[in-house]
Amino acid sequence: MPEPGSPIAADPNSLGFEQIRYERDASRGTATVTIDRPSVLNALDFPTLRELARAFEQASWDESVAVVVITGAGDRSFCTGADLDEQAAMGATSGQYWRWMGAFIEMHDRLRHIGKPTIARINGICVGGGNELQIACDLSVLVDDAYIRHVGPEHGSVPAGGATQWLPLIVGDRRAREIIMLCEPIPPTQALDWGLVSRVVPRSELDASVAALADNLARKLPEAMRYTKTQLNWWRDLVWSQTVEHARDWLAVHSTADETREAVSAFHEKRKPRFADLRRLEAGEGRSCVACGAVGLPAAHRFCGSCGVELPDAWSDA
């Protein structure tokens, strides 16, 4: 992916994207950015974040683009947030996660400050960072056979890359807490009723609905629209600037914590995390082994007395 030499839109064919698709419709004045990782439900890894940031920059600079549409490849998923396979590989050091989160923040900043209206075309399930991506857009259209969900508190994370900051502004404080803390799927009718999305349509009407919104938005004055968006973003920018770097540091440190390791292991092993064991550990009642599940291990032991696996350094202070 070549870096631009000046703030001028490049030929879309020269962008060299591998994880996303960037398609411009000159007749309609739209640019469509598609996360093209359907085999992993369009999860976000580091290269994808970098390419999305560059795509949003490209669309911002392209004067022929009036509206930007963001979607996922295939019919199953819009985006399911962070790629947990990549997250597991990064679990060795908090510094790796801190750098990953920096790319996530840059992607969001480029999207929010794109200077043009944005539409999330939610073509399938929308989970975690995927919901943070869609609520960062100005409008959204959700198919009526998908759902929106947050799973951070179940999978070793906190959705502080947009959800904790913006959901209270969009759906209200109590509903935001319900979405984030219960980790339950939000069906389309509820998402629409709560204001979490702008439209819900049958799958057969998705493209027509998105096109109608895009055509409407394209008939607005570009400079007036850009400043309207700046004004509408004020509250979002305020809470984002006050919290996201704090979240970046906490999430990086917590990426090597006991509960994060256990939650990620549970995800890959397709089981529930051992919540009771983690609570015992937090209470100082001994350590647990995430490899074999042994509990009640002496806090000073470096190795599991059951399977012999070396316990993570983060557990040594338990």
C-alpha positions in Angstrom: 0.0 0.0 0.0 1.9 3.1 -1.2 1.9 6.2 0.9 0.6 9.4 -0.7 3.0 12.1 -1.7 0.5 14.9 -1.5 -3.0 15.5 -0.2 -4.5 14.6 -3.6 -6.7 11.6 -4.3 -4.9 8.8 -6.1 -6.0 6.6 -8.8 -8.1 3.9 -6.9 -6.4 1.2 -8.9 -3.0 2.3 -7.5 -4.0 2.0 -3.8 -2.8 -1.7 -3.6 -5.4 -2.8 -1.0 -5.4 -6.5 0.0 -7.8 -6.7 2.9 -10.4 -4.3 1.7 -12.0 -3.1 -1.6 -12.4 0.5 -2.6 -14.9 1.1 -5.3 -15.9 4.5 -6.7 -19.2 5.2 -8.5 -18.6 8.5 -10.3 -22.1 8.7 -11.6 -23.6 8.6 -8.1 -20.7 10.3 -6.3 -20.1 7.5 -3.9 -17.1 5.5 -2.7 -17.8 2.1 -1.2 -15.2 0.6 1.3 -15.7 -3.1 1.8 -13.9 -5.1 4.5 -13.0 -8.1 2.4 -12.3 -10.9 4.9 -15.4 -13.0 4.8 -13.6 -16.2 5.9 -13.1 -14.6 9.4 -16.4 -12.7 9.4 -14.7 -9.5 8.3 -12.7 -9.2 11.6 -10.2 -6.4 11.9 -6.5 -7.2 11.9 -3.7 -4.7 11.8 -3.3 -4.6 8.0 -7.1 -4.1 7.6 -7.0 -1.1 10.0 -4.2 0.5 8.1 -5.9 0.0 4.8 -9.3 1.4 6.1 -7.5 4.5 7.4 -5.9 5.0 4.0 -9.2 4.4 2.2 -11.0 7.0 4.3 -8.2 9.4 3.6 -8.6 8.8 -0.1 -12.3 9.3 0.0 -11.9 12.5 2.0 -9.5 13.9 -0.6 -11.5 12.8 -3.7 -13.7 15.8 -4.7 -15.8 13.5 -7.0 -16.9 11.6 -3.9 -19.9 13.0 -2.0 -20.9 10.0 0.2 -18.9 7.1 1.6 -20.5 3.7 2.2 -18.9 1.1 4.5 -19.8 -2.6 4.4 -18.5 -6.1 4.7 -18.0 -8.8 2.1 -20.4 -11.6 1.8 -23.8 -12.1 3.5 -22.9 -13.3 6.9 -21.1 -10.4 8.6 -20.7 -6.7 8.4 -17.7 -6.8 10.9 -17.1 -8.8 14.0 -14.5 -6.5 15.5 -10.9 -7.4 16.4 -9.4 -10.6 14.9 -9.0 -12.7 18.0 -6.5 -15.0 16.3 -4.3 -12.0 15.8 -5.0 -10.8 19.4 -4.0 -14.2 20.8 -0.7 -14.0 18.9 -0.1 -10.5 20.3 -0.8 -11.6 23.9 2.9 -11.9 24.7 3.4 -8.1 25.2 1.2 -5.2 26.0 3.3 -3.0 23.7 2.0 -4.9 20.7 -1.6 -4.4 21.7 -0.9 -0.7 22.4 0.4 -0.3 18.8 -2.6 -2.2 17.4 -4.9 0.1 19.3 -3.1 3.1 17.9 -4.1 1.9 14.4 -7.7 1.4 15.5 -7.8 4.9 16.8 -6.3 6.3 13.6 -8.9 4.5 11.5 -11.7 5.9 13.6 -10.2 9.5 13.5 -10.0 9.3 9.7 -13.6 8.1 9.4 -15.0 10.6 11.8 -13.2 13.5 10.2 -13.7 12.4 6.6 -15.7 15.6 5.9 -18.4 13.8 4.0 -21.5 11.9 5.1 -21.0 8.2 5.7 -23.4 5.2 5.6 -22.9 1.8 7.2 -24.4 -0.9 5.0 -24.9 -3.6 7.7 -25.2 -6.7 5.6 -24.8 -9.2 8.4 -24.0 -9.7 12.1 -22.3 -6.6 13.6 -20.3 -7.4 16.7 -17.9 -5.5 19.0 -15.7 -3.2 17.0 -18.0 -3.8 14.1 -20.7 -1.9 16.0 -18.2 0.8 17.0 -17.5 1.1 13.2 -21.2 1.5 12.3 -22.0 4.0 15.1 -19.1 6.1 13.9 -21.0 6.5 10.6 -23.6 9.2 10.2 -26.4 6.8 9.1 -26.8 3.0 8.9 -29.0 0.5 7.2 -29.4 -3.0 8.8 -30.7 -6.1 7.2 -33.6 -7.7 9.0 -32.0 -11.1 9.5 -28.9 -9.9 11.4 -28.2 -8.6 14.9 -25.9 -6.2 16.8 -24.0 -7.3 19.8 -21.1 -6.4 22.2 -19.1 -9.2 23.8 -16.1 -7.4 25.4 -16.9 -8.2 29.0 -17.2 -11.9 28.0 -14.1 -12.0 25.9 -11.5 -10.1 28.0 -11.9 -6.6 26.7 -13.8 -3.3 27.2 -15.5 -1.7 24.1 -13.8 1.6 24.7 -13.0 2.2 21.1 -16.3 4.0 20.5 -19.1 2.1 22.3 -18.6 3.3 25.9 -18.1 6.8 24.6 -20.9 7.1 21.9 -23.6 4.6 22.8 -24.9 6.7 25.7 -25.2 9.6 23.3 -27.1 7.5 20.7 -29.4 5.2 22.7 -29.2 6.7 26.2 -27.2 5.7 29.3 -29.4 2.8 30.5 -29.7 1.2 27.1 -26.0 1.6 26.5 -25.3 -0.3 29.8 -27.7 -3.0 28.8 -26.0 -3.5 25.4 -22.5 -3.5 26.7 -22.9 -5.2 30.1 -25.3 -8.0 29.2 -23.6 -8.9 25.9 -26.9 -10.0 24.4 -27.8 -9.8 20.7 -29.9 -6.8 19.8 -32.4 -7.8 17.1 -33.1 -5.5 14.2 -36.5 -4.2 15.5 -35.0 -3.3 18.8 -32.0 -1.7 17.2 -34.3 0.5 15.2 -36.6 1.3 18.1 -33.6 2.3 20.2 -32.0 4.5 17.5 -29.0 2.2 17.2 -29.5 2.1 13.4 -31.3 4.4 10.9 -33.2 1.8 8.8 -34.0 -1.9 8.9 -34.9 -3.5 5.6 -35.2 -7.0 4.0 -32.0 -8.2 2.5 -33.5 -7.8 -1.0 -34.0 -4.1 -0.4 -30.6 -3.3 1.3 -28.8 -1.9 -1.8 -31.8 0.1 -2.9 -32.2 1.6 0.6 -28.5 2.5 0.9 -28.6 4.0 -2.7 -31.6 6.1 -1.8 -29.9 7.6 1.3 -26.7 8.2 -0.7 -28.5 9.9 -3.5 -30.3 12.2 -1.0 -27.1 13.1 0.8 -25.3 13.7 -2.5 -27.8 16.5 -3.2 -26.5 18.6 -0.3 -24.0 21.4 -0.4 -20.6 19.9 0.2 -19.1 22.7 2.4 -22.3 23.1 4.4 -22.5 19.3 4.9 -18.9 19.2 6.0 -19.4 21.8 8.7 -22.7 20.3 9.7 -20.8 17.1 10.4 -18.2 18.9 12.3 -20.8 20.5 14.6 -22.7 17.2 15.0 -19.4 15.5 16.0 -18.7 17.9 18.8 -20.0 15.8 21.7 -18.5 12.6 20.2 -15.1 14.3 19.7 -15.2 15.7 23.3 -15.8 12.3 25.0 -13.5 10.5 22.6 -10.6 12.9 23.2 -11.0 12.6 27.0 -11.1 8.8 27.1 -9.6 6.9 24.2 -5.9 7.3 25.1 -6.6 6.2 28.6 -8.5 3.3 27.2 -5.6 2.4 24.9 -3.2 2.2 27.8 -5.5 0.2 30.1 -6.5 -2.2 27.3 -2.8 -2.7 26.4 -1.9 -3.5 30.0 -4.9 -5.7 30.5 -4.2 -7.7 27.3 -1.8 -9.8 29.3 -4.0 -10.2 32.4 -5.3 -13.5 33.7 -8.9 -13.0 32.6 -7.9 -11.8 29.1 -5.8 -14.9 28.6 -8.5 -17.2 29.9 -11.2 -15.4 27.8 -9.2 -15.7 24.6 -8.4 -19.3 25.3 -12.1 -20.0 26.0 -13.0 -18.4 22.6 -10.6 -20.6 20.7 -11.6 -23.7 22.6 -15.3 -22.9 22.1 -16.2 -22.9 25.7 -17.3 -20.5 28.4 -14.6 -18.7 30.4 -14.0 -20.1 33.9 -15.6 -17.1 35.7 -15.7 -18.7 39.1 -12.0 -19.6 39.0 -11.1 -16.0 37.9 -13.1 -14.7 40.9 -11.2 -17.0 43.3 -7.9 -15.8 41.8 -9.0 -12.2 42.2 -9.8 -12.9 45.8 -6.3 -14.3 46.4 -7.5 -17.9 46.8 -4.8 -19.5 44.6 -4.0 -19.6 40.9 -5.6 -21.4 38.0 -4.0 -22.9 34.9 -5.6 -21.8 31.7 -4.0 -24.8 29.8 -5.6 -27.6 31.8 -8.0 -25.9 34.1 -6.4 -26.9 37.3 -7.4 -24.6 40.2 -6.1 -23.8 43.7 -2.4 -23.7 42.7 -0.1 -22.0 45.2 0.4 -18.4 44.3 4.2 -18.7 44.3 4.4 -21.6 41.8 5.7 -20.9 38.4 4.5 -24.1 36.9 1.2 -26.0 36.9 1.4 -29.0 39.3 -1.1 -30.8 37.1 0.1 -30.4 33.5 3.6 -28.8 34.0 2.8 -25.8 31.8 4.6 -22.6 32.8 2.1 -20.1 34.2 2.0 -16.6 32.7 4.1 -14.0 34.4 1.0 -12.0 35.1 -0.2 -14.6 37.5 2.9 -14.5 39.7 1.5 -11.7 41.8 -1.9 -13.4 42.4 
